[in-house]
Amino acid sequence: MFLAVVYLAALLIVGILTGRKKRDSNQFLNATGSLPLWVCIIACIAANCGSLDVMGMMALGAQYGTLAFHFYWIGAIPALVVVAFWLLPAYARGRYPTVLDYISHHYGSATRSLVSLCMSLTMLLLAGVCLCAVAQVIVTFLGLTFLQGVLITAPVVLFYTWAGGFRATVYTELLHFVVVLAALVPLLFLTVNEFGGFDKLLRSIPPARFHAWHNLPLIAPGATMDRFGLIVGLGLVLSFSYWSTDFVQMQRALAVRMPRDVPYIPLSMAASKLIFALLVVLPGVAAPLILGRRLATNWNATLPEMMIHFYGPAWVAIGVMGLVASLVSTFANNVAGFTSAWVQGIYQPRIRPQATDSHYLWVGRTSNAAAVIISIGSAYVALRYQSLMEYIQLILSTFNAPLFALVALAALAPRRTARGGVGGFAMGVASAMLQQSLVIAGVLHFGSQMSANFYTAILSFAVTIAGTVTIGVIRGRAVPADQRINKLEPAAVRFSTLTVMWAIVVAGVCVLFNVLFW
């Protein structure tokens, strides 16, 4: 209880201190170009490798074995390397504060508004997942009800996001990251020690759960996973759509002070994925061997059960604090992302385009409060799903995959597809919703919900590409929506030798790990 009081007090202090500096609405919503490089790197890692990701990935390790490694290796590292050398530098040098400005430049304000609406919905749903997860942790370890857990968490997040805005969420992530590492690092060592060493642990894993590639069929939607769905659905569509368009990650990367430092952020994320794959997934793969039937009905309980198995009361308390801290942080990230997408993507250009900056600042704070309240309802929706990671991938396959199609087309054929943005994006989202509805209704059958998510992402991406190109050709060529921004975008971006060498090392280690677990 004492640790909980100290932690909550620290959050409130951070909110007050970060809210003292005078800022305009963009600084409140995005903090663009105002934070040190090291802060942005750690904030990006903490935002993505928080408790929600840790709980979900450890559950996938217990459920699918070493196949879960691919969500880090295939589903993150290649996309992060490409983003480092292509998209983020273009955003930073092209003076795009967010991905919404990039979409607006190439497709116009109507497409931006539709994308903003879908992004806002995505972040509200993800905020509900986070709130659901933290409430379940509170229920498990403190014996409170789900509603009590929700009502404890929501006001704290509301306070420090209201006071400090986006800057507050970044600095509190540094606090959360330290606590999460304190909870996770000992778990890996204790798991390895349980088997008498790393080599013995690997030899104890059944071959069917160890070889991440060897047993996968080429194309088999009825299988648990197949190579086509994994490589194209996860490795290309979902991976690139997440890392190139995710609002929360983009906010942190573009908040760095010096534009030339932007590539270091995704490359640091890629390096962290190599480490976190072992830190998080490996204990999950070993969990069924340690816990036995205790995981048969609820894979999401893998991390709490492993902590209870290995830790004493004092360290369990620290572990619980780590889970709650990072889940609250991720919840706040999505609340802040929703606020930015709503205010700068819909309210400012469509509802009150000529209002004062102080008015947008007030609307931003009010939107924070509304997002927290709405997230309470979406938390009860998330409560209906047994696998949080599968539910998250369902959301991303529906909304992020079509968005990445627009981003890719804007880079490859910006003038030929500019007029097809609204129709193509709407068709992609609609096709994803239709396929997932047919899966839920039992009309379409896949070997797992995750496989269904991969194929949904492929479908929505392809439909968006086809629809946008077709409509663009029919309606004719169009110039970019904002010529002023276009003039600021450079023809090329230069990268240091250190940046290139770092990318080569990270990619090489990723390939080595895939060979090791073939």
C-alpha positions, -999 to +999 in steps of 0.1 A: +000+000+000+029+024+008+044+018-026+011+025-043+008+058-024+043+068-034+037+058-070+004+078-073+020+108-056+049+107-082+024+107-111+006+137-097+039+156-091+050+149-127+017+162-140+021+194-120+057+200-129+052+194-166+022+216-167+040+246-153+058+255-185+039+278-208+029+260-240+007+265-271-018+239-282+006+220-303+031+217-274+002+205-251-010+180-277+023+168-293+054+186-277+068+186-313+106+193-314+109+200-277+123+169-259+159+155-256+168+125-278+174+101-248+140+110-234+122+103-267+141+070-271+132+057-237+096+070-240+092+051-273+105+019-258+085+023-226+053+031-246+056+000-267+072-024-243+049-016-214+028-040-194+001-044-220+027-056-245+045-076-219+013-094-207+001-100-242+034-113-256+040-135-226+005-149-231+013-155-268+045-173-258+026-196-235-002-202-262+019-204-294+054-212-283+083-196-301+060-184-328+054-154-305+090-143-312+079-133-347+058-104-333+091-088-324+114-101-351+092-102-382+065-079-369+088-050-358+124-050-367+122-049-406+096-022-405+115-001-379+146-001-400+127+010-431+108+037-411+141+050-398+155+056-433+123+067-450+092+078-432+102+095-400+129+117-417+104+127-443+079+136-415+105+156-396+120+174-425+087+179-443+074+197-412+046+172-407+038+173-369+018+141-372+008+114-397-024+133-402-006+162-417+011+138-441-023+124-451-037+159-455-009+170-477-013+141-502-051+134-500-067+166-488-088+175-457-117+151-463-094+121-462-076+135-431-109+139-413-120+103-420-086+090-410-087+111-379-121+097-370-109+061-374-076+068-355-096+084-326-118+053-325-088+030-325-071+048-296-103+048-276-106+011-281-069+006-272-074+028-242-102+006-231-080-025-234-054-008-212-080+002-186-095-033-187-060-048-181-051-026-152-085-031-136-080-069-139-046-067-122-061-047-094-089-072-091-064-102-090-040-088-065-060-064-043-094-082-043-114-052-055-141-053-081-136-045-117-155-013-114-135-002-084-103-009-104-115+013-132-126+041-109-092+041-092-072+043-124-092+068-145-091+099-122-053+096-118-047+095-156-072+123-161-054+146-136-019+144-150-029+144-187-051+174-180-023+192-162+007+183-184-007+170-217+015+149-239+047+160-221+033+146-189+027+112-205+063+111-218+080+119-185+058+095-165+068+067-190+104+071-177+091+063-142+070+034-154+098+019-174+122+016-144+095-001-124+086-025-152+122-035-157+125-042-120+096-065-123+106-084-155+144-088-154+145-111-123+117-132-139+139-142-169+168-152-146+146-172-123+130-190-153+164-199-167+176-210-132+145-233-129+158-254-157+194-252-147+207-230-175+197-214-208+207-244-229+187-268-208+157-245-210+159-245-248+162-283-248+132-287-225+109-269-250+090-295-271+101-294-308+066-285-320+068-253-298+104-246-303+109-244-341+093-211-350+094-216-388+100-253-396+065-266-388+045-238-405+026-246-437+030-223-466-006-213-471-032-228-448-057-204-432-071-234-413-038-238-395-030-220-363-006-198-384+010-202-419+040-186-436+020-165-460-002-149-432+028-145-410+051-129-436+026-108-455-001-102-429+022-096-399+056-089-414+044-065-442+010-051-435+004-051-398+041-044-390+045-015-414+011-002-407+017+000-370+052+014-370+047+039-398+013+053-387+009+046-350+000+080-335+015+073-301+049+063-315+049+091-340+043+117-313+073+105-293+096+103-323+087+137-337+091+153-302+129+151-305+146+185-306+169+179-335+154+165-368+187+148-377+183+126-345+149+112-356+163+080-373+180+069-340+146+065-324+132+037-345+166+020-347+167+021-309+133+005-308+145-022-332+174-030-309+151-031-279+129-056-296+158-081-298+163-079-261+126-078-251+119-109-272+141-129-249+130-110-218+093-114-223+086-143-247+110-169-234+094-170-199+061-173-216+072-202-237+085-219-206+054-211-185+033-242-194+062-264-184+064-246-150+028-239-142+011-269-159-027-268-161-030-235-142-029-217-176-053-240-195-082-216-193-066-181-193-034-174-212-036-137-201-028-149-166+007-161-176+026-132-163+007-128-129+009-165-123+047-166-131+052-137-107+033-155-079+052-187-086+087-172-084+084-140-063+081-136-026+054-112-012+077-081-013+088-087-049+052-096-060+043-061-047+070-045-069+059-066-098+023-056-094+034-019-092+053-025-125+023-039-142-001-012-130+024+016-137+030+006-173-006-002-180-016+032-167+011+048-189-002+030-220-037+041-211-026+077-208-007+074-242-039+065-260-059+092-243-033+118-253-032+104-288-070+105-291-070+141-280-044+151-306-062+132-334-096+147-325-086+183-319-060+187-348-076+162-372-113+170-368-123+198-345-098+224-357-101+220-395-138+210-396-157+225-366-138+257-354-111+265-380-106+301-369-106+298-331-078+311-309-050+289-297-062+292-261-095+278-272-078+247-288-059+242-256-091+242-236-107+218-261-077+195-258-080+193-220-118+188-223-112+160-248-088+143-224-116+141-199-141+128-224-116+102-236-111+089-201-149+086-195-155+069-228-127+045-222-145+032-192-172+019-215-147+004-240-130-013-211-161-034-206-160-043-243-124-055-240-134-075-209-154-099-232-122-111-250-099-137-234-068-128-254-059-091-252-032-094-279-055-111-304-081-083-297-055-056-303-044-072-336-081-073-346-084-035-340-051-028-359-060-050-389-093-031-393-080+005-391-042+006-394-038-016-424-059+006-447-041+037-433-007+022-442-020+016-478-026+053-481+008+061-467+025+037-492+005+051-521+014+086-512+051+077-514+048+057-547+022+076-567+011+107-549-005+126-578-023+096-594-040+085-562-047+118-544-084+119-553-091+083-542-082+086-506-116+089-490-132+061-510-103+037-509-098+041-471-135+036-465-136+005-487-106-010-468-121-004-434-155-018-445-139-049-460-121-056-427-152-052-407-171-075-430-145-102-428-142-101-390-180-101-388-182-133-409-155-149-387-174-140-355-207-153-371-189-186-379-193-182-417-155-180-423-132-204-405-096-199-395-072-219-374-070-191-348-082-156-343-046-144-349-046-161-383-079-144-391-064-111-381-035-116-405-057-123-434-080-094-425-050-071-426-040-084-461-076-080-474-081-045-461-047-034-473-053-048-508-089-034-510-076+000-500-049-001-526-072-012-554-100+012-544-077+043-540-060+037-573-092+030-592-110+060-579-079+082-584-076+071-621-113+077-627-113+111-611-080+122-626-047+135-613-046+161-585-019+182-570-009+178-534-033+196-510-007+219-494+020+233-517+036+252-488+044+220-470+056+203-503+083+230-508+097+224-473+102+187-479+138+179-491+147+158-521+169+135-500+179+128-464+215+121-454+224+095-428+256+091-408+278+061-410+269+052-374+232+051-383+238+028-412+261+004-392+236+003-364+208-007-388+230-034-403+239-049-369+203-050-358+191-066-390+219-091-389+211-102-353+174-105-362+184-129-391+206-149-368+179-154-343+155-166-370+181-191-381+187-203-345+150-209-339+143-224-374 
